[in-house]
Amino acid sequence: MNKDIDSRGVVVVGAGPTGLLLAADLAEAGVPVTLLERRHEGLSNLSRALVVHATTLEAFDARDIAAPLIERGAPVKSLRLFDTAVVDVSELPTPYPYLLVVPQYETEAVLYRRLERLGVRIRYETEVVGLRQDTDGVTVTVRDTSGTREERAAYVVGTDGSHSSVRSLLGVEFPGHTVVASVMLVDARLSQPPEARIATNTDGDKFAFVAPFKDGFHRIICWDRKHAKAETEPVELSEVREILRETLGTDFGMGEPRWSSRFHSDERQAERYRVGRVFLSGDAAHTHSPAGGQGMNTGLLDAANLSWKLIAVLRGRAGEALLDSYEAERYPVGAAVVKGSGRLLRAAQVKMTPARKARNLAMHFALARPAVNRRLGYALSGLWISYAAPHGAHPLTGHRAGDVALAGTPSRLFEALRGGGFVLVAPAELHEAAAKAGVKTAVSADGGPVRLIRPDGYIAWAADAPTAEDVAEAITAAGA
Ligand SMILES: Cc1cc2nc3c(=O)[nH]c(=O)nc-3n(C[C@H](O)[C@H](O)[C@H](O)COP(=O)(O)OP(=O)(O)OC[C@H]3O[C@@H](n4cnc5c(N)ncnc54)[C@H](O)[C@@H]3O)c2cc1C
């Protein structure tokens, strides 16, 4: 373990995808991490999220876990929305120009394996029931099979889902409302699957979405607003078939499901992501309908944004102010995602036939324009995300670095980012300050400005012709 790291460490509450990624990042940097999970031992059997987007795959690549996830999924290059409108993501500027359709439990399994390799054991059947913080740390009250006890940590992160206990214990509001009351999920085989790999349509009250998994099963998400039932009611296959026939013209020969579930969907965002030494990430901070497939992706990127900041502060490389940038950067992303998903859902719920026809035509013609198609592709894939830069900063600051081609080995940025830490991409004569600070260095294969890349793949600082002193200052200022 790195001796310079604050030994009180971090308690992460909730071992969903957000908590799994965050805890592993912290452990990889040598931060003592405790991952608490209310469930019994074993991975969640929930097959909720099914789409992993390009920006998330880039974050996985930077952790050397993209390949095992891609192996388990089915890449899909276009998405049919509302009748004939098609979003094509195959030209997006990323090594992963597709939507990866893969059940959430597979994504969790890949994240879990990384955590296991790093030696972190999840403490199952352990629930956080109390929180108290002072200037020095946080006291967490946990209840497990042997009773109730207190634990101390430098920081706590609530990755405990949309019903977050951490959020309630902090008294942080979660304003919003229910948008769909009775969503049905079914994983089944289809004897006549749709031609477009992902098909979705609606007649206003009824909605259906069909996407293929790699193993021959399909995921169906559907609802009928006129026949909303309690979440405890089983999913009726006859109802699912009827919704498919009425929205997509066929039930695709749907067979018996291997899994089905019913749930309701809210649109909500926590008013704050940080209260002192306690943070909220993932569904604990934002939740919305499955439209756009953004929830898990956004949570994973929250975790990637927060982990390196906690590491920098715990190592004494940066002051507490760096931690404020987590909410400053990720709250607007969460707000945009909730809004975008809501817009898509409301477009799906247009009821009147003439309005629906107008919507379908408008979408068809809008998406026929490459610029609009690209914009929607950027929105879905997360490639649109950038963060505010200080006044007067180089125009690249705050933007996604992308998989910069590097001279030598490693030959690309996402490989250089593996293992955590910043990367300075600069001519060799400017590497000295970075080497002194323990920052990784690389030479760009294509020239371009000098860039200091954050561990989450965003550009912390850039300059066209900096001096060695400029580079040294930038490294200190970034907390690298
Ligand atoms: C139908 C559907 C389809 C979806 N499709 C997509 C998609 O395609 N793409 C996408 O990105 N997202 C999708 N999502 C959203 C995605 O499933 C969630 O955003 C994701 O699971 C959130 O992950 P999380 O780790 O933040 O929270 P969760 O997965 O909810 O994990 C929270 C964990 O915290 C534990 N916990 C709770 N309270 C406590 C406590 N007090 N103490 C200890 N542990 C606690 C819980 O047991 C749980 O394991 C979909 C959701 C649904 C419902």
The ligand as an SDF file (V2000), in Angstrom:
LIG
                    3D

 53 58  0  0  0  0  0  0  0  0999 V2000
  -35.5710   -1.5540  -17.5650 C   0  0  0  0  0  0  0  0  0  0  0  0
  -34.3000   -0.8560  -17.3460 C   0  0  0  0  0  0  0  0  0  0  0  0
  -33.4540   -0.7490  -18.4010 C   0  0  0  0  0  0  0  0  0  0  0  0
  -32.2850   -0.0500  -18.2450 C   0  0  0  0  0  0  0  0  0  0  0  0
  -31.4680    0.0510  -19.3130 N   0  0  0  0  0  0  0  0  0  0  0  0
  -30.3260    0.7270  -19.1840 C   0  0  0  0  0  0  0  0  0  0  0  0
  -29.4020    0.7790  -20.2540 C   0  0  0  0  0  0  0  0  0  0  0  0
  -29.6140    0.2010  -21.3190 O   0  0  0  0  0  0  0  0  0  0  0  0
  -28.2520    1.4590  -20.0800 N   0  0  0  0  0  0  0  0  0  0  0  0
  -27.9940    2.0780  -18.8980 C   0  0  0  0  0  0  0  0  0  0  0  0
  -26.9500    2.7260  -18.8040 O   0  0  0  0  0  0  0  0  0  0  0  0
  -28.8190    2.0060  -17.8410 N   0  0  0  0  0  0  0  0  0  0  0  0
  -29.9780    1.3470  -17.9490 C   0  0  0  0  0  0  0  0  0  0  0  0
  -30.7920    1.2270  -16.8630 N   0  0  0  0  0  0  0  0  0  0  0  0
  -30.4300    1.8410  -15.5680 C   0  0  0  0  0  0  0  0  0  0  0  0
  -29.4460    0.9900  -14.7510 C   0  0  0  0  0  0  0  0  0  0  0  0
  -29.9930   -0.2840  -14.4770 O   0  0  0  0  0  0  0  0  0  0  0  0
  -29.1100    1.7240  -13.4490 C   0  0  0  0  0  0  0  0  0  0  0  0
  -28.8130    3.0620  -13.7690 O   0  0  0  0  0  0  0  0  0  0  0  0
  -27.9190    1.1010  -12.7080 C   0  0  0  0  0  0  0  0  0  0  0  0
  -28.2360   -0.1550  -12.1630 O   0  0  0  0  0  0  0  0  0  0  0  0
  -27.4850    2.0100  -11.5610 C   0  0  0  0  0  0  0  0  0  0  0  0
  -26.3580    1.4610  -10.9510 O   0  0  0  0  0  0  0  0  0  0  0  0
  -25.9470    1.8860   -9.4810 P   0  0  0  0  0  0  0  0  0  0  0  0
  -24.7280    1.0980   -9.1660 O   0  0  0  0  0  0  0  0  0  0  0  0
  -25.8730    3.3660   -9.3930 O   0  0  0  0  0  0  0  0  0  0  0  0
  -27.1710    1.4470   -8.5570 O   0  0  0  0  0  0  0  0  0  0  0  0
  -27.8080   -0.0080   -8.3430 P   0  0  0  0  0  0  0  0  0  0  0  0
  -27.5510   -0.8800   -9.4970 O   0  0  0  0  0  0  0  0  0  0  0  0
  -29.2150    0.2380   -7.9460 O   0  0  0  0  0  0  0  0  0  0  0  0
  -26.9920   -0.6070   -7.1050 O   0  0  0  0  0  0  0  0  0  0  0  0
  -27.1630   -0.1160   -5.7970 C   0  0  0  0  0  0  0  0  0  0  0  0
  -26.7140   -1.1860   -4.7970 C   0  0  0  0  0  0  0  0  0  0  0  0
  -26.7390   -0.6270   -3.4800 O   0  0  0  0  0  0  0  0  0  0  0  0
  -27.2380   -1.6160   -2.5630 C   0  0  0  0  0  0  0  0  0  0  0  0
  -27.7770   -0.8920   -1.3940 N   0  0  0  0  0  0  0  0  0  0  0  0
  -28.8970   -0.1270   -1.3390 C   0  0  0  0  0  0  0  0  0  0  0  0
  -29.0260    0.4170   -0.1160 N   0  0  0  0  0  0  0  0  0  0  0  0
  -27.9730   -0.0080    0.6270 C   0  0  0  0  0  0  0  0  0  0  0  0
  -27.5640    0.2310    1.9740 C   0  0  0  0  0  0  0  0  0  0  0  0
  -28.2480    1.0390    2.8100 N   0  0  0  0  0  0  0  0  0  0  0  0
  -26.4310   -0.3690    2.4210 N   0  0  0  0  0  0  0  0  0  0  0  0
  -25.6940   -1.1700    1.5990 C   0  0  0  0  0  0  0  0  0  0  0  0
  -26.0560   -1.4280    0.3120 N   0  0  0  0  0  0  0  0  0  0  0  0
  -27.1790   -0.8390   -0.1780 C   0  0  0  0  0  0  0  0  0  0  0  0
  -28.2860   -2.3450   -3.3800 C   0  0  0  0  0  0  0  0  0  0  0  0
  -28.5360   -3.6350   -2.8550 O   0  0  0  0  0  0  0  0  0  0  0  0
  -27.6350   -2.3970   -4.7650 C   0  0  0  0  0  0  0  0  0  0  0  0
  -26.8770   -3.5690   -4.9690 O   0  0  0  0  0  0  0  0  0  0  0  0
  -31.9720    0.5360  -16.9910 C   0  0  0  0  0  0  0  0  0  0  0  0
  -32.8240    0.3960  -15.9120 C   0  0  0  0  0  0  0  0  0  0  0  0
  -33.9790   -0.2910  -16.0790 C   0  0  0  0  0  0  0  0  0  0  0  0
  -34.8750   -0.4530  -14.9150 C   0  0  0  0  0  0  0  0  0  0  0  0
  1  2  1  0
  2  3  1  0
  2 52  2  0
  3  4  2  0
  4  5  1  0
  4 50  1  0
  5  6  2  0
  6  7  1  0
  6 13  1  0
  7  8  2  0
  7  9  1  0
  9 10  1  0
 10 11  2  0
 10 12  1  0
 12 13  2  0
 13 14  1  0
 14 15  1  0
 14 50  1  0
 15 16  1  0
 16 17  1  0
 16 18  1  0
 18 19  1  0
 18 20  1  0
 20 21  1  0
 20 22  1  0
 22 23  1  0
 23 24  1  0
 24 25  2  0
 24 26  1  0
 24 27  1  0
 27 28  1  0
 28 29  2  0
 28 30  1  0
 28 31  1  0
 31 32  1  0
 32 33  1  0
 33 34  1  0
 33 48  1  0
 34 35  1  0
 35 36  1  0
 35 46  1  0
 36 37  1  0
 36 45  1  0
 37 38  2  0
 38 39  1  0
 39 40  1  0
 39 45  2  0
 40 41  1  0
 40 42  2  0
 42 43  1  0
 43 44  2  0
 44 45  1  0
 46 47  1  0
 46 48  1  0
 48 49  1  0
 50 51  2  0
 51 52  1  0
 52 53  1  0
M  END
$$$$
